[in-house]
Amino acid sequence: MKLVKKEYRDKSGHELAQICARAALDTKAEDLVILDVRGLTTFTEYFVIMNGKSTRHVQALAEAIEGQLRSKRVTVSKAEGLTEGMWVLLDFDDVVVHIFYHEQRKFYNLEGLWSEAKHVAAEAD
C-alpha cells in the first residue's frame, strides 16, 4: 500500500472496514455486518459482509466499494466473482469484503462459520 494517499496510509483495518461499509450502505447494501476476526485468522482483520437484491446490485456494490477505496489509492489485492454477481469477494488485505446475492448468503452462512467473531457496528459519517 505504498501508493496510498498520505491521509489514508495509516488507516487501521477497522477504519478501512468502516469506509467499505459506508460505500456499501450508500449503494443500498442489505443486512451489512462487520466481523472482527482478529485472533481467529491470520489472513485478515475484518470481514464486511452484505447482500444485494440482484446480481447486478451485487456487482454495483463491489464497484462502489472498490471505487471508493481506489480514490484513496487503496487497491484490491484480489477480486473474485464479479462476472457472475452471486458472491463477490474483494480482498484489501486487512479487510475482506463479501457481497452476496441473498440466496447465496443463506447457503454459505459466513456469520455462522465465524460465530466467535465480534460484531462491529457500522459508523455514520
C-alpha positions in Angstrom: 0.0 0.0 0.0 2.9 2.3 -0.6 0.9 4.4 -3.1 -1.9 5.2 -0.6 -2.6 8.9 -0.1 -0.9 10.2 3.0 -4.1 10.7 5.0 -5.1 7.0 4.4 -1.6 5.5 4.8 -2.0 4.8 8.5 -5.7 3.7 8.5 -6.3 0.7 10.6 -8.3 -2.3 9.4 -11.2 -1.0 11.4 -11.2 2.3 9.6 -10.9 0.7 6.2 -13.8 -1.6 7.1 -15.9 1.4 8.0 -15.0 3.1 4.7 -16.2 -0.1 2.9 -19.4 -0.2 5.0 -20.2 3.4 4.2 -19.7 3.0 0.5 -21.9 -0.1 0.6 -24.6 1.5 2.6 -24.6 4.5 0.2 -25.3 2.0 -2.6 -28.2 0.4 -0.6 -26.5 -2.8 0.6 -28.7 -5.0 2.6 -28.0 -6.7 6.0 -24.5 -5.3 6.3 -22.4 -6.9 9.0 -18.8 -6.2 10.1 -17.0 -9.0 11.8 -13.7 -8.5 13.8 -11.8 -11.7 13.0 -8.5 -10.7 14.6 -7.2 -13.5 16.6 -9.4 -16.0 14.8 -7.5 -15.9 11.5 -4.1 -14.8 10.2 -5.1 -13.6 6.7 -7.2 -10.6 7.6 -8.6 -8.5 10.4 -12.2 -7.7 9.4 -14.9 -9.2 7.2 -17.5 -6.8 5.8 -20.5 -9.0 4.7 -23.6 -7.8 2.9 -26.0 -8.8 0.2 -27.6 -7.2 -2.8 -31.1 -7.5 -4.3 -29.9 -8.9 -7.6 -26.7 -10.0 -9.3 -26.4 -6.5 -10.9 -26.8 -4.9 -7.5 -24.1 -7.2 -6.1 -21.8 -6.0 -8.9 -22.7 -2.4 -8.3 -21.9 -2.7 -4.6 -18.5 -4.2 -5.5 -17.8 -1.4 -8.0 -18.8 1.3 -5.4 -16.6 -0.1 -2.7 -13.6 -0.7 -5.0 -14.1 2.8 -6.5 -14.3 4.4 -3.1 -11.0 2.8 -1.9 -9.3 3.3 -5.3 -9.9 7.0 -5.0 -7.8 6.8 -1.8 -5.3 4.7 -3.7 -6.1 1.6 -1.7 -6.2 -1.2 -4.3 -7.9 -4.6 -4.1 -5.3 -7.3 -4.0 -7.7 -9.9 -5.2 -11.3 -9.8 -6.6 -13.4 -12.8 -7.4 -16.9 -13.4 -8.7 -17.5 -10.0 -10.3 -18.7 -11.6 -13.6 -21.3 -13.9 -12.0 -22.5 -11.5 -9.3 -23.6 -14.3 -7.0 -20.7 -13.9 -4.4 -18.1 -11.2 -4.9 -15.0 -11.3 -2.7 -12.8 -8.2 -2.5 -9.6 -8.6 -0.6 -8.0 -5.4 0.7 -5.5 -7.4 2.9 -6.7 -6.1 6.4 -10.3 -6.2 5.2 -12.1 -8.8 3.1 -15.5 -7.8 1.7 -18.1 -10.5 0.9 -21.0 -9.3 -1.2 -23.7 -12.0 -1.7 -26.8 -12.4 -3.8 -29.2 -13.0 -0.8 -29.8 -16.7 -1.6 -26.0 -17.4 -1.7 -25.5 -15.7 1.7 -28.0 -18.0 3.3 -26.3 -21.1 1.8 -22.7 -20.2 2.8 -23.7 -18.7 6.2 -20.3 -16.9 6.9 -21.7 -15.4 10.1 -22.4 -18.9 11.4 -18.9 -20.1 10.4 -17.3 -17.2 12.1 -19.7 -17.1 15.1 -16.9 -16.4 17.5 -16.1 -13.1 15.8 -17.1 -9.9 17.4 -19.8 -7.9 15.6 -18.8 -4.3 14.9 -21.3 -1.6 14.3 -21.1 0.4 11.1 -20.4 4.0 11.9 -22.2 7.0 10.3 -20.1 9.7 8.6 
